[in-house]
């Protein structure tokens, strides 16, 4: 750890770790101009050479040090609750406020903040380590301090300068043998103006501050010290008044980073957009940030004065816009590779289908690939590969300058891009003999093969020379969201007759972090009393205490920063989410209940900045593979589409190990949810719009086309033309109705105007529907049982509503393995009648009789409708108990469709309206639960409504509706 906030404490002796002990190397220092500043210099001297005699005695002394020795003393800084007392030692139960390495105890009198410690009054410091002396003799030591100080060598008190007093000096003499000796300094300060300098006078020498070159500490001991890094990072210096908000800062509530598409600005090629950016905060206020592009491994931009505009979804709710940075930048990089390929070229190799800028999709994995990021307190460490070589990168803000520390082992020479030459600041490099050079209008740094550990500095000025070991930041940092929220669930009242009731798992809408709880996905752990939920705003929370009574639900925030996380699944108690930019696998490295490593499990699809192109839902198949839906970039207003990529409008499949992605089915628009049966059958819905006349339920086969020509795999060879010019090309607009999809069902707007996902009933504790499929409506906040049948190669059927109303919309559903009940989650956006911004509910089967339809089959001349209970025969055989009507739709380039009378599909101008289907007769079948309804002129119909008014043989009313589609009418 380095001295935060202080300049580099430069030693004229640089040390190199060889794996066995520290070995010296000489450094010659020559003053340079500011434009050629070297960080391997001692700026106060015109020329310094380390003499052989000096080196020999230091090497001798180093031999007595522990194998884990490193330069400097460990400084432990402690806040004192009370004013100064008489204690000579730090209280044993006091946790350090700050732990760092100080290269020497040479701190002149401060006016307030004691040299970057963020302490000014009532504190103590304990410096510890070892001091090496060149030869045996009498050594005089002194401490010059304002208030008390003591110096110990081993257990011997050598200097006693204790007590409250103005700046004064005390000394003591001790005889030492040549070699290494334990040293400890205790300093206690009361009022402002602290100062502490440790001096010595070697035999034949003069009294001077003990040089850094003879002070060392044990790295193992340093690693064993704990302190609250997060609290320190958030604390303000006592010298600095509370900062005024800076316009365009990254709000603290989002955590260390936000994942989003980001418009960086304009460059010579056009709009510079980082479609998979990580906007990383580098200061507590959020005014200083960098934007890392996970497609290209470039640091797209860095800024220090705000200017970030978090607009559009999910931030401000506007359609069409997306985040951008409009303020002054320290540096920027065009939308191109951030590292050269194996031939040393930084030229773009991705070839966009439409030829537009920026190119789409990640770089070839053989060139560079994003692996994930670590969060350690306020620090964010990026992990990626260059070729096959792993690289770690830490962006930071040090002494007013943006820096990038890069660490890795390179099997071959590499080239990292630092900035576009135009508008670039002075760029310095610490820890490398290489200097930045210009290549193709970009400033780059050549990295030799072998171990590399260096720091890139954007701007002139000094920063700490010490290079942080980034591997230490991979082991888990302190918890950030320590305050959990406890809520009490709301159980449904027993009305004595309802078979299904709704229990509410009260969501913490008011939470300490100011985050909205718009739930986009959830799943249960192996302990079914715990679940994980993700939110549209990028959070992941864990809720525990899910039991029969729901009396104590504990909500813990464990992760943040996702790019609109709208799907979640748990595999072997590991959480996975899908967001617009990637499937993330989450790792709690140190077991403190919060996520330390956000692993990129897969991000192989091409992403754009389309505000409507969400990645929806995340499900697993029977072989462990993953599925999710990727929507199209719908234009603001809903008609047609923005720039299309190769993967928009698809069901995407990812292999069990995350290494491969392919398109399972294509031709979707905005499918807010999918389903995967226990046997691997895929389903989805879709959202009304271009080429989607009404919301469908799709029963999906591999490589199936589902209706939207613009997102079809074979759009170029279809007779019907796409709406987007880039895909239609020079072809004239054409529509061939024979290419229209045939979903399981088309649903009226008042049934489902915007779909959710599907789930299969796997529980025998949830009434009579085990093995059946449920469909959720985001728009109508409703849950439906799907009544399906297969006719030849086609699946057809309809839905019947379960009479419950969720807290929010209905998007995702899971059955709990313990209680066997259905849990439903959703959120409120636009085009939804949802009540609350988000909700998590339990649809509980009470054990009462379920009186609902259970099946629907088309027979010659009519319909066979099955029910969950035996029926009253008189009403079942009364034609007046059934009322049937329907309408047809038109599949076109337009947004949605009108409704037309049945039987005119081949007409150029079909009459609008609905068609009645008279019921000729009804007959109760021998099982007592099924009725054959004879229907006059039954024929294919896109949207049929069947009104039912029946009773069970026990007198229970069955007054409901079935909405269905008939492709095959016999």
N, C-alpha and C positions, 0 to 999 in steps of 0.2 A: 504494500500500500504506500502511496506517495502522499506528500504534504499537500492537501487540497487547498487551493487558493493561493499558495505561495509560489514564488518563482523558483526556477531550478537552483537547488543548492549544489553548485558544480564543484566537483573535485578534480584536482589535476591528475589524480591517479584513477584510471578507469579499470574496472575489474571484469573479468570474463569467467563465467562458470564453466568448468571443464568436466564436471561430473564427479570429481573427487574432492577438489577444494578450489578455492578462489586463487587464480593466478594473476599476477600483475601484467599490465601492458603499458607501454609508455605512450604519452600523448604530447604532441607538440602543438602549441596554441599560437595562432597569429591573428591579430585583429582583422576583421573583414568589414566591408560595407554592409549596410542593412539589407541590400538586395541579394547578398551572398552569405547571409548569416549561417554559421555552422553551429550546431548544437553540441558538438564535441569540443567545445572551447571553454577556457576560463577567461571570461570577458574582462577581468580586472587587470590582466598582465599582458604586456606586449609579446612576450615569448617565454615559455617555460619548458624545461626539459627535466625529466625525472632522472636523477643521477644513479649510477650503478650501486653506489654505497647505500643510498636510501632504499633502493629496491631490495638489496640483499637482506637488510634487517627486517623489512616488512615481510618478506617471504619466510624468514625464520619465525617471526611472531605468528604468522598465519598458521603455521604447522600445529600450533597448540589450540586452534579454534575447532569447534565442532564441525562435522562434515556439512552441516546445513547452514553454515555461516553466510551472512550477507552484509553489505555495508550499512552503517547507520545504527542508531539505537531505537528500540521500541519505545514509543511515547504513548502512555495511557493517560487520558485526560478525564477528570472526574468533576462533575458538578457537586457542590456542597450545599446542603439544604440550609445550614446555618452559617453564621459568620465564622471567621477563623477561630479555632480553638488551640489547645496545647498539644494535640495529637501529632506525633511525628510521622505516623504511617497512615496510609489510606485505609478507611474502614473496610474490613474484610467482606462485608455484604454489599458493597457499593459496585454497581456495574459501570464500566467506562462509558462516558459520553462519546468519546472518540478514541480510536486506536489507529496509529499511523507510524511510519518510520520517519524519524527526524535524523538527518545526516550528521548533525552536531547540535549540542545545546548552546546555541549562540543567538539568543533572542533579545534584541535591544528593546528598550522601553516602548510600549505601545500606548496609543491614546485610548483605545477601546478594545476591539477584537484582538485577542492575543494570537497574532500570527496565524490566522485562518482557522483557529479552533472554534470560532463562534462563541467563545467564552470571554468575558471581560471582568467579572467580579466573582468572588467566592468560589474558587476552584483549586484543585490540586492536580499536579502532573507527576507521574512516575516514569523516569527514563531508565531503561535497563539494557544490559548487553555486556560487551567486553571491550577493554582497552588494551592495546598492544604497546609495549615499550621496547626500545631498541637495545638497551643495555642496563645492567644492574647499576643502581645508584639511588641517591636521594632525590625525590621528586616533590616539588611544591605544587599543590593544587589549591585553587581558589574558586569561590562562587561569588558572583556579583549579582545581587537580586534585590528587587523591590518586594518586601515581605520575605517570608522564610524559605530557606533552602538548606539542604544537607547532602553531602556527598559521601558515599560508602565505596570502599574497595574491598571486595569480599564481604566479611562481616565487620570490618573495621570502619568506624566513623572517622573520616579524615578531615572533613570541613563541617563545622556547625555554625550556620548563619541563620538560625531559626528566629521566629517571632515576627510580629508586625513591625515594619520599619520602612523608612524611605530607602531608596537605592543605596546599598552599601556592600562592601566586599569583606569577606573573611577568608582566611587561608589556613592550611595545615600541611605538614610535611610527612612523607612516608618513604621508607626504603623499599624498593621493588626490585625483583629479579627480572631479567630480560624474558619477554614472553607475553602471554595473554593473561589478563586478570579481570574477574567479574567487577562490573561497575554499576552503581545504582545512584540516581539522583532523585531526591524528593523535593518538589517545589510547591509552595502554598501561597496563593495570592488572595487578597481581600478586595480592596477597591480597584477601580480602573487604573491603568498605567503599569501593568505587569511587565517584568523584565527578569530574565535569568540567563547568565552566561557562565559557562564552566571553563576555567582557564588552567593552564599548567606551565611549569618551568622545568624543563628537563635539565639534567646536569650539563653545565656549560652553555645553556640556552637562555632565552628571555621569556618573560611572562607573556603569554598570548592565549587566545582561545584554543581549546583542544581541537586539532584539525579533524575533519571528517575521515581522513585517510587512515586513522588508527582506531576507529570506532566500528564495532560490528555487533550483530545480533543473531539470535538463533531463529531461523525461519520456522522451524517446527513449533517453537513456542508462540510465535506470532500467529500461526494458523489456529492455535488452540484458544485464542482470545476472542470473546464474543462481545458485540456491542450493537446498538440499534442504528444500523447504517441508514435506514429509511428515515428515521426521526431526524438524524443529523442532516441528511440531504434536504429535508423540507424546511429546516430551521433557517431563519434569516440571521445574517451577521448583526451583532449589536451595533455596528457602526452604520448600518444601512436602514433607513426608514422603510416601513412596509411598502412594497412595490405597488405602483399603480398598475391596474390591468393594462396589458398591451393589446391593442386591437389585433385580432387574428392569431391569438395564442391557441395552443392545443389544450383544451380544458383538462384539468387534473383528473376529473372523474373517469376519463377513458383509460387511465393507467399509463404505462410507459409508451405505448404506441397505438396508432390506429391504422388498420388495414383498409385501403380504399383505392379506387382509381383517382389519380391526381393529375390535373392539368398543371404542368410545371411552368409553361409559358410558350412563347413562340421562338422558333429557331429558324435557320435558313431553309429547312425542309418543310416547315409548317407547324402544326400544333405538336408540342412536346408533351406527350401524355405517358405517365407511368401507370399502366393498367393494373399492375399488382404491387402497388407501393406499400411500404411500411413507413408511415410518418412517425418518427421517433423523437420524443421530447428529450432535450439535453439540459434543460434547466428547470427548476421547480415551477416557474411561472408559465412555462410552455411557449415562451416567445422564441426560444432557440430550438430549432428542429433540423433534422435531415430527413430526406425522403429516399429510401432504398427501394430499388425496383427488383422484385423477385423474379421477373421474367429474364432480365439481362445481367443481373449482378452488378449493375451500375449504381453509384450513389447519385441519384438523379439531380439533387439540389440540396443546398444547405442555406439557412438564413438565421439571423439573430434578432430581427426586429418585428416578429410577428408577420402578419400578412396572409395567414392561412384562412381560407374561407371554406368552412364545412357546411356546404349547402346541398340541397337535394335530399334524396332518401339515403339513410334513415334520419338525417340530421334535422333538416328544416321542413321536410315533407313535400317540397316542390318537385314537380315532374320535369324531366328534361335536363336539369342541371346536375352537376357533380362537383366534388371538391376541387379547389384550385389554390394556387399560391400567386398572389398578385403584388407582393411587396418586393423590396430590394433583396437580392440574393448575394450571398458570399461567393457562391460558385454554382454552376449547373453543368449537366452533361446531356447531350442529345440522346434521343431514343435509339441506342445502339449498344453493342456489347460493352460491358464494364471490364472484361478481361479478354485478352487476345486468344485466338484459337491456337492449335498446336503448331501452326506455321508462323505464329507471331503476328497475324493480321488482326486488326481491330475493325475490319470492314463487316458490314451486316451480311449475314448468310441466310437469314430467314426470308422467305419469298412469300409475301402475302397474296392470297388468292385474288384480291381486288387491286393489287399494286399500290395501295395507299400507304401513307405514312401516319403514324408509326406502324411498323410490322407487328404482327400478332403472334402470341404464344411464347413459351419459354425458348431459350437457346437450346441447341442440341446438347444432350447430357454429356456428350463427349467433350464439349467445350467448357460448360459451367452449369451448375445446377444448384438451386436453392434447397437446403436441407431443413431449415427451421431457425428458431431463435431462442436464446436463453434470457430470462429476466432474473436479475440479481439486484435486489433493492431498486435503486434508480437507474441501474445500468442495464443496457440491452445489448446482448452479444449476438451477432449474426453468424450463422453457420452455413457454409456452402462448399461446393467443390469446384476446383479449376482443373479440368481434365479429370483425373482420378484422385487428385490430391485434396485432402480436407483443409479448409481455411476457416479461421475465426476472425471476426472483425468487430471492434468496439468503437462506435462513434461517441465522441465526448465533447464537452465544452470546458476548456481549460484556460484560465487567465484571459478570458475574453476571446478565445480563438476556438474554432471548430477543428477537431482532430479526428483522425481515423487510425486506430491501432490495429495492425494486421499481423496475424501470427499463423504460421503453417510450415509444413515441410514439402518442398517442391521437388518432384522427380526430374523436372526439366526446367529450363529457364521460362519465366512467365512475364507477362506485361499487364499491369493494372492501369486502367484509365482513371485519371484524377479529376480532370475538368476540361470543358471546352476552352480552347485558347482565348477566344474572344470574351472579354470581360473577366478573365480569371484573375484572382489575387496573386500575390507572391505565395509560392508554395515551398515549404521547407520539409525536410525529411530527417527524422531522428532515428538512429539505430541502423542505418544503411549507408554504405559507401557510395551507392548509386545516387545520381541527381536526376530530378525531373527533366524530361526532354519533350520536344514537340513531335507529334506524328499525326499526319493527316488532319491538321487543325485541332488536335486534341493534345492535352498535356498528359503524359504517361510516365510511369516509373517502371524500369526494367528490374525484375526480381531474379537474381541468380538461383540456380538449382541449389538445393540443400535447405537447411533450416533458415527461416526468415522470421524476423520479429522487429517491426519498425513502426514508426508513427508518422503519419502525414499531417502537416500543420498548414491550415489555410489562413495565411496572413503573416505579417511581420510581428515579431514580439517573441517573448520567451514563454516556454511551457515547461513543466517538469520533465526532465530527461528520462526518469525511470520509466521502463516499459512494463506495464502490468501483465502478469501471466494470465492470459485469458482462460486457460484451462481451469484455473481456480474458480472462475465464475460459472462453470458448468455443473457445480456440485450442489446447487440450490442456495437461494438467498433467503433473507428474512421474510416472514409473512407480511403482506401489505394490507389485507382486508381482515383484520383480526376481530372485528365486531360482527357477530352473527345476528340475525333477526329472528325472533320467535313469534310465530303467529298461531292462532287457534282456528282450526277448521270449523266449518259449518255443516252439521249433519242435517239431512232432509228430515222433515217431520213425517211420521208415519200416518198416512191418511186411511190406512186399513184396506186399501184396494189397489194401489198402484204397484205394478210389477217392477217398474224401473223408476228409481228416484236419483236425484243428483246431489251428491255431497261436494262441497267446495273446499278445496285445499287453499286456504287464504294466502294470496300472493303478497309479498312485502312491497306494495306500491310505494310506500314511504320507507326509504332505506337510507342508511348513513352516507351512501355514495352518490345519491342523486340520480340513479340510473332508472330508466323506464324498464318495466318488466313485461315486454312484449314477447311472449314465449313462442319460439319458432320450431322447437323440437324437444323431445325428452325421451328418456329410457330409464329402466330400473337396473340397479346393480344386482349381484348375486344375492345380497341381502335385500330382499324386496321391500324393506322399510325405508330404503334410500333410493333416491332418483337424482339424475342430473338433468338440468334444463338449460337450453341455450336461448339467447334472446336476439331479436332483430338488431339490437344495438351492439352486438359483438361479445356479450358476456356469457360465461358459463357459471351456473350456481348448482350447488348440491343441496337438496332438501331431505332431511331425515325426520324420523318420527311418524312415518306413514303407517298407521295402524287402524284398527277398527274405529277408534274414537276420534282420532285426529286432534287430540287435545294440546299437543305440543309439537308444532312443526318448526324445525330449526333450519333456516336458510343461510347458507354460507357462500359468499362469492369466491370463486376459485380461479377465474381466468377472465381476461378482457382483451379487447383490441381486434376482435374478429370482423371480417368483411361481410356483414349482414348474414349472420349464422342462422339458417332456416332449416337445419336438419341435424339430428343427433342420434347416435346409436352407441351402445356399450357392448364391447366384445371382451370377454375374460376380465371384466371389471376395469377395462381401459376405455376412456371416453374418446369418441371420434365425432367430429362435427363436419358438416359441409357448409362452406360459405361461397361467395361468388368466386373467390380466388383459389381455394384449395380445400382438400380434405385434411383436417388437422388431427393428429394424434397427440394427446395431452399426457405429460409426464410430471408427476410430483416427485422430484428427484430426492428431496431430503425428508419426505414424509410429514411435512408440516400442514398438510391439508390444502395447499395452494399449488398452482401449476408453475413450474420453473422452466420447462422446455416445451415449446410449441413446435412439434415436428410436422414438417410438410410430408404427409403420407402420399399425396399425389396432387399435382397441379398441371397435368399434361394438356388440358384443354385450352383453346384460344379464347382469351377474354378481351372484351372491349369495355368502353366506358358507358355502355347503354344502361340507363337508370332502371329499366324494367327487366333486364336480363338476369333474373335471380337464379341461383342454384337452390332447388327445393328438395327437402326431405332427404333422408339417408337411411337406407335399408340394407340388410344383408340377405344373401341367398343361402340355400342349403349347403353349398360348398365353401361358404365363407367369403364369397365375392361381395362387393359393394355395388349398390345402385343408387343413382339420384337423377333428378330431372333438371335440365338446364334450359331455361326459357329463352325466348327471342328478345332482341333489343327493340321492344315496341316503341313507336314514336309517341311523344306527348300528344294526348288526345286519343290514342289507341289505334290509329289506322296505319297500316303498313309497318315498316321496320327501319331502324337506323342501320349502321354498318353491320353486316353479317359476318360471322366467323364460321369455320368449318364445323363447329360443334353446337351452335345455337339450335334450340328447338329439338333436343334429343333426350332420350333416356341413355345415360352414360353408365358403363359398367367398368369397375376397377377390380383388378385381381386381388386375391386374398392378401398378398404381400405388398400391394400398392405399386408394383413396378409397371403395370400395363393398364392402359385405358382404351376402350373402344366404344363405338356407338351401337347400342342394342336395338334402338328403334328411333325413327326420325319423323319429322312433320308435326311437331308440337308448337304451341304458341306461348302459353304461360301456365304450365301445369303445376299448380301449387300442391304437390303431393303425389305420391305413388303408393303402391302396395306390392308386397311379395308374399305369396302364399307359402305355407310350410313345404310344398312340393316344388316351389320355384316359379310359379305362375306370376307374371308381372301384370300390373294394372296401373292406370293413371286416370286423372281427369284432365280438363283443360279449361281455359278461360275464353269466353265469347270474344270474337274480334275477327280480324282478317282471316278468311278461310275457316273460321269456326263459327257456324251459324247459331249454335246454342252450346251450352256446356255439356260435354259428353262424359261418359265413363268408358274408357278403353280397356279391352281385354287384349293384351299385347303378345304377339308372337315375334320371334327374333327377326330383325331387318324389316319390320312392318312400317308402312307409310301411314301416318295417323291424321293427315288432312291438310297441313300447312305446306304449300308448295315451296315457299321461300326457304324452309328449313329441311326440305326433303333431301335424302342422300342422292337421289336421281333427278334433282330439279332440272338439270340441263337437258335431259332426254324425255321429260314428261311433255304431254301435249298441252297441258295447262301451264301457262306462263307465270313466273313469279311476279310479285309487285315491285320488288326492289330493282332499280335499274342496273346495279352491278351484276345481278344474276339473270335478269331478263335479256340484257344485251340489246341486240338489234331486232329481236323478235317482236312481232306485233302481239298485243294482248290477246290471249285466247283462253277459253274455258271449255273443258271436256268433262261433263258431269259423270262420265263412266269412271273417272279417277277419284270420285268422292269417297271418303272413308265410310265405314260401316261399324260404328262403335256398338258396344253392348247396349247403350241407351243414350238418347238425347233427352236432356232435362229442361223443362220450362224455367224461365227466369225466376219465378216465385218459388221454385224448388231448389235451384242451385244456379245462381248467377256468377259464382266464382268458386271453383272447387277447392277442396282440401285433399287429403290422401285417403287411402283405404287400409283396412286392417281385417284380418281373418280371426273369427272367434275360435280361440284355442282352448277355452275353458268350459268344463262341464258344470261350473258353478254360476253360469250366467244365463240360465233359462234354456229355451229349446233351440237356440241358434248355433250350437257348436258346429264348426265346419263351414259356416256361411261367411260371406264377406259383408263388411260394413263400409259405407261411403260417407265422407264428411264434407260438409259445405262450409267454406270460409265465408262466403257472401251471405248466406241465410242462417249461419250459426246453428246448423242442424245436423243430425245423425240419422242415417238411413240404413235399413237392411236391404241388401241387393238380392232380388229374386231373378235368377238367371237360368237359362237353358241353352243347350247347344243344338243347333239345327244345321246339320252337315258341317261345313267348315266355319260357320258363323256362330257367334255367341250373341244372344239377344236376351232382353229381360227388362226389369224395371226396379223401382225402389219404393219402399214404404217407410214412413217416418216413425222413429222412436220418440214418444211424447215427453221429451225433456228439453230444457233450454240451458245451454252452457253459459258460464260466466262471461266468456268472451266468444270469439268465433270457434269453429270446430275445424282444426287443421290436421292434428296428429293424434293417433290413438295407440295405446298399448294395453295388453292384459297383464295384470300383476300375477306373478307365479304363485304367490301365497294365498291371497284372498280370492283370486280368480275373477276379479271385477275389471271392468273397462275404465281406463283413465284417458281423459281427452284434454288436449291443450290447444290454445290458439291465441291470436292477437287481433287487434283492431287496426286496420290501415284504411284504405279507401275501398269503395264498393262492398262494404260489409255493414250489416246491421248489428254488429257485436256491441255488447254493453260496455265492458271494461277494456282497458288497453291490452290486457293479457289475462289469461286464466288457466288454471289447472284443476280439473274436476274429476270426480269418480262417479261413473254411472253404475249404480249398485242395483243388483237384482235382489228383490226383497223376499222372494219365494212365493209371492202371490201368483195367481194364474196369469199367464201372458195370453192376451186375446188379440191376435194380430195375424195378418196373412203370413204364410211361410213359404209359398212357392207359386210360380206362375208358368204355365205351359200353354203353347198354342196347339190346338187340335183341329182336325177338319171341322170347319163350320163354327168354331168357337174357341173359348178359353177355359182351361182348367185351373182353378185357383184353390190352393191349399191353405189351411189355417192351422193354428197351433192348438185349437180346442175343437171339440165336437160342436156342431152347429144346431141351432133350432131349425127343424126341418121345414116348418111352414115359411119362415122368412127366407131360408136358403133357396127355396123353390119358387119364390115370388120374383118375377122379372123386374118388379118395381124396386127391388133391393139393389139393383145394379144400374148404373148410368154410365155410358161409355161415349167419349167423344175424342177427336184427335185432329191433328193438323200436320202438314208437311213443311219442310224447310227448304231453303235453297242454298246450296254450297257455292259461294262466289268469292271474288276478290274483295268484296265489301266487308265492312264491319257488321257482323251479325247478319240478321235476316228478318224479313217479315214472316208471318204465319199464313199458310195457304191451305185451301180445302184439299182433302185427300183425293187422289185419283187423277191428278193433272200434272204429274211430274214431267211429262214430255211436252207440255204446253209451253209456248214462248211467254205467255202472260197468264199464269194460273190465277184463279179468283182467290182473293184473300178471305180469311175466316176459318172457322172450324167446321168439321164434319161430324154429325151425329151417327153413332152406330147402334141401331135399334137392337134391343135384346128380345129375342123371340121366345126363349124359354130358359129355365134354370133347373138343374137336377142335382140333388144331393147324392154323392157317390157312396158306395158301400162302407167306406172307412168312417163315414160320418163327419169327416174333417175337410172334405174336398167337394167343390161344386163345379159342374160343367155348365158354363154359360154359353148358350147358343146365340151367336151374333150374326145379324144379317149383313151380308156383303163384307165380311171381314177381309181385309187386304193389308198389304204393307203400309205402315204408317210411322212417321218419324217420332211423333210425340202423341201418345195416347194417355188419357186420364180415365181411370176407372174409379167411380165413386161407389163406396160400399156402405150399406146400412143394414147390419145383421145383428144377431144375438147368438151367444153360445147356448148350448142346451141347459146351462145353469142360469140363463137370463142376463149374462154379462153383455153389454153393448159392444159391438164392433162397428164403429163409425169412423171410417178412415178413407184414404185414397191411395191408389197405386198409379205411379207415372211410369210408362214403359214405352219401348220401341219394338216394332215388329218388322223384321226383314223378310222372314219366311212365314207366310200366313197359313200354312197347312202342314 
